[in-house]
């Protein structure tokens, strides 16, 4: 299944980023860099999806991309070096 999950990357005073999602309160992770934080967010999402399944809950329908033929709009973090 494909999901479109809004993520918030909050810079921390000591460095790095905390990642949360306004639609999945259980999704909380961090990373030293944006790249690490984004990778950790993917792992955190997998853990949240597993938690929901274990609890017999469904993920919010607003994040589901229902059809493989559907056009998907997404924003992505891109870093230029």
Secondary structure, DSSP 8 states (H G I E B T S, - for coil): -EE----EEEE-TTSSEEEE-TT-TT-EEEESSHHHHHHHHHHHHHHHHHHHHHTT----GGGEE--TTS-----------
